[in-house]
Amino acid sequence: MTSQSQGIQQLLQAEKRAKDKLEEAKKRKGKRLKQAKEEAIAEIDHYRLQREKEFRNKQTNVMGSQGNLSAKIEEQTTETIRNLTGSYHKNMESMMKKLLSTICDINPEVHQNFRQAA
């Protein structure tokens, strides 16, 4: 009987050791999964930062050229407005005189197609 009880004790101890090893393996697996998740998140963040940097570089290249075009167009517009304003001030006096003389200096004449009643 004692041999049976020793055998049962050995089986219980073996079962307990197996259970402990299983718990330890589960803990290691949980730690490894957590570590893998952290590594994946770090890799994703690194990839995202890299892609955002590339995007910003491309955006700067494209927008930079558009910014130059916009500045150039703005400069041309300002120059055109300045030229038109200068031309207006330079020619305003003579144009006003021409308009007033055309309107105010009336020479009444009989039209060449007018027939007098006889």
C-alpha positions in Angstrom: 0.0 0.0 0.0 2.8 2.4 0.8 4.2 1.8 -2.7 0.9 2.7 -4.2 0.7 5.8 -2.0 4.3 6.7 -3.0 3.3 6.2 -6.7 0.3 8.4 -6.2 2.4 11.0 -4.5 5.0 10.9 -7.3 2.2 11.2 -9.9 0.7 14.2 -8.0 4.2 15.8 -7.7 4.8 15.2 -11.4 1.4 16.7 -12.3 2.2 19.7 -10.1 5.6 20.2 -11.8 3.9 19.9 -15.2 1.3 22.4 -14.2 4.0 24.8 -13.0 5.9 24.4 -16.2 2.7 25.0 -18.2 2.0 28.2 -16.2 5.6 29.3 -16.7 5.3 28.7 -20.4 2.1 30.6 -20.6 3.8 33.6 -18.8 6.7 33.4 -21.2 4.3 33.3 -24.1 2.4 36.3 -22.8 5.6 38.2 -22.3 6.9 37.3 -25.8 3.5 38.4 -27.3 3.7 41.7 -25.5 7.3 42.2 -26.6 6.4 41.3 -30.2 3.5 43.8 -30.1 5.7 46.6 -28.8 8.3 45.8 -31.5 5.6 45.9 -34.1 4.3 49.2 -32.9 7.8 50.7 -32.8 8.4 49.4 -36.4 5.0 50.9 -37.5 5.9 54.2 -36.0 9.3 54.2 -37.6 7.7 53.4 -41.0 5.0 56.1 -40.5 7.6 58.7 -39.7 9.7 57.8 -42.7 6.7 58.0 -45.0 5.5 61.3 -43.6 9.1 62.7 -44.1 9.0 61.6 -47.7 5.6 63.1 -48.2 6.7 66.4 -46.6 9.7 66.5 -48.9 7.6 65.9 -52.0 5.0 68.4 -50.8 7.7 71.0 -50.3 9.1 70.4 -53.8 5.7 70.7 -55.4 4.4 73.5 -53.2 7.7 75.3 -53.4 7.4 75.6 -57.2 3.8 76.7 -56.9 4.8 79.2 -54.3 7.4 80.6 -56.7 4.7 80.8 -59.5 2.3 82.6 -57.2 5.0 85.1 -56.1 5.9 85.7 -59.8 2.3 86.2 -60.8 1.7 88.5 -57.9 4.8 90.6 -58.9 3.6 90.7 -62.6 0.2 91.8 -61.5 1.6 94.6 -59.3 3.8 95.8 -62.2 0.9 95.8 -64.6 -1.3 97.8 -62.2 1.6 100.3 -61.6 2.0 100.7 -65.4 -1.7 101.2 -66.0 -1.9 103.7 -63.1 1.0 105.7 -64.5 -0.5 105.7 -68.0 -3.8 106.9 -66.6 -2.2 109.8 -64.8 -0.1 110.7 -67.8 -2.9 110.7 -70.3 -5.8 111.8 -68.2 -5.5 115.5 -68.9 -5.2 115.2 -72.7 -8.1 112.8 -72.9 -10.3 115.0 -70.8 -9.5 117.9 -73.1 -10.3 115.8 -76.2 -13.6 114.6 -74.8 -14.7 118.1 -73.7 -13.7 119.6 -77.0 -15.7 116.9 -78.9 -18.7 117.4 -76.7 -18.7 121.2 -76.3 -17.5 122.4 -79.7 -20.5 121.9 -81.9 -20.4 123.1 -85.5 -24.0 123.1 -86.9 -23.9 122.2 -90.6 -26.5 121.0 -93.0 -26.0 117.4 -94.0 -25.1 116.8 -97.6 -28.1 114.6 -98.2 -30.6 117.2 -97.0 -32.8 118.5 -99.9 -34.4 121.8 -99.7 -38.1 121.9 -100.6 -38.5 124.0 -103.7 
